[in-house]
Structures are given as C-alpha cells and as structure tokens.
Amino acid sequence: MATTSASASFVLYGIKNCDTVKKARRWLEENAVSYQFHDYRVEGLDDALLQNLIEKQGWEAMLNTRGTTWRKLDDATRNACDNETNAKAVMLEHPAIIKRPFLLAPDGQSLLGFKPESYQQFLAEVK
C-alpha cells in the first residue's frame, strides 16, 4: 500500500536497499497502513528536512555509529561529530549514516528504527 501521493498519512524515511527499511515497509503494507516512502539517496535530503527530523528525535539518536558508513569515515570526521552542527553536516554529506527507518506520523509524532511491536503501539497511539 505504499504510495507516492502527497495525501499519504505517514512518511517513512530511509534507503530502499536497507534490510530494516524493507522489514518496516513490509510490515506497513501487511497492516494496510498508507504511507509515502522517501529514499534519501533517490529523493535527496536537504538541510530543512534533516533539521525537522533532528528536532523530533535528537541528533545523537539520528547518527548511526554502528554502520558501515560510520566505520568508513576517517577518525577526524568521526571525532568531530560531537555536536549537532558537525553531526548534521556529516549526515547531509553521507545520508546512509542516518539511523533508519524514520516513521513520521501526520500529527508530527515520530518513531526511529523498526520493531513490529513498536510500530503496532505507535500506530495505535497516533490513529
């Protein structure tokens, strides 16, 4: 039930080839939840969008320090990610470093990551 129309209730942010994003998309579709998918790599990620996401979850939560992209960064870049400004700059340059998926509800509430039970509870609270 993925949709690209502007009328989708939820927006799921991520990267289409991420296994966790695939699981979240499958779960949403199996549970008949209408959503729009925003792929950072295809549709881009601008400063305003990233700032909106950071304001909802915090820059520390958004920065995926366990993934391949983080490990490929040089030490100086990783060490510089000790504040929102620097971390945000790295996230804009390397969108794959953003923790995903990021589910945004129509009312502005958000959920970071994917676990079926968390999605179930989140949807029950925002619908």
C-alpha positions in Angstrom: 0.0 0.0 0.0 3.0 2.3 -0.5 2.1 5.4 -2.2 3.9 8.4 -3.7 1.0 10.7 -3.4 1.1 13.8 -1.2 -2.0 12.5 0.6 -0.3 9.6 2.4 -0.9 9.6 6.1 2.6 8.6 7.2 6.1 9.2 5.7 8.8 6.6 6.0 12.3 7.9 5.5 15.2 5.6 4.7 17.1 3.9 2.0 15.3 1.3 -0.1 18.1 -1.3 0.0 18.4 -1.3 3.8 17.1 -4.6 5.3 15.5 -2.9 8.3 13.7 -0.4 6.0 12.4 -3.4 3.9 11.0 -5.0 7.0 9.3 -1.8 8.0 7.8 -1.3 4.6 6.6 -4.9 4.5 5.0 -4.5 8.0 3.2 -1.3 7.0 1.9 -2.9 3.8 0.8 -6.1 5.6 -1.1 -3.9 8.1 -2.7 -1.8 5.4 -1.0 1.4 6.6 -0.9 4.1 3.8 2.5 5.7 3.7 4.8 7.6 1.4 8.4 6.4 1.2 11.2 9.0 1.0 14.5 7.5 -0.1 17.4 9.7 1.0 19.6 8.5 -1.9 16.9 9.0 -4.6 15.0 12.0 -3.4 17.7 13.7 -1.5 18.0 15.2 1.9 18.1 18.9 2.4 19.0 20.9 5.5 15.4 21.8 6.4 14.2 18.2 6.2 17.1 16.9 8.3 16.7 19.6 10.9 13.0 18.7 11.2 13.9 15.0 11.8 16.6 16.0 14.3 14.2 18.2 16.2 11.9 15.2 16.6 14.5 12.6 17.7 17.7 14.5 18.6 20.9 14.4 16.6 22.5 11.7 18.8 19.7 9.3 18.1 19.8 10.0 14.4 23.5 9.3 14.0 24.1 5.7 13.2 27.6 4.9 14.7 27.3 1.2 14.2 27.0 1.0 10.4 29.5 0.6 7.6 29.3 4.3 6.6 30.4 5.4 10.0 33.3 2.9 10.1 34.5 4.2 6.7 34.8 7.7 8.0 38.2 9.0 9.0 38.9 9.4 12.7 38.9 13.2 12.4 35.4 13.3 10.9 34.0 10.8 13.5 35.6 12.7 16.3 34.1 16.0 15.0 30.6 14.5 15.4 30.3 15.7 19.0 27.8 18.4 18.4 24.6 18.9 16.4 26.2 21.2 13.8 29.0 18.9 12.9 26.9 15.7 13.0 24.3 17.3 10.8 26.9 18.3 8.2 28.2 14.7 8.1 24.6 13.4 7.8 23.9 15.7 4.9 27.1 14.6 3.2 26.5 10.9 4.0 22.8 10.2 4.3 23.4 6.5 4.8 24.8 7.4 8.2 21.3 8.4 9.4 19.6 5.7 11.6 16.7 4.3 9.8 13.9 3.8 9.2 12.3 7.0 10.4 8.5 7.0 10.5 6.7 10.3 10.7 3.0 10.5 11.5 0.6 13.1 10.1 0.5 14.8 13.5 4.3 15.2 13.7 5.0 12.3 16.1 7.9 10.1 15.0 9.4 6.7 15.6 13.1 5.8 14.8 14.1 2.3 14.0 11.8 -0.7 13.5 10.4 -3.4 15.7 6.9 -4.8 14.9 5.7 -4.3 18.5 6.9 -0.6 18.5 5.1 0.1 15.2 1.9 -1.6 16.5 2.0 0.6 19.6 2.9 3.8 17.8 0.1 3.4 15.2 -2.4 2.7 18.0 -1.4 5.9 19.7 -1.4 8.2 16.6 -4.5 6.9 14.8 
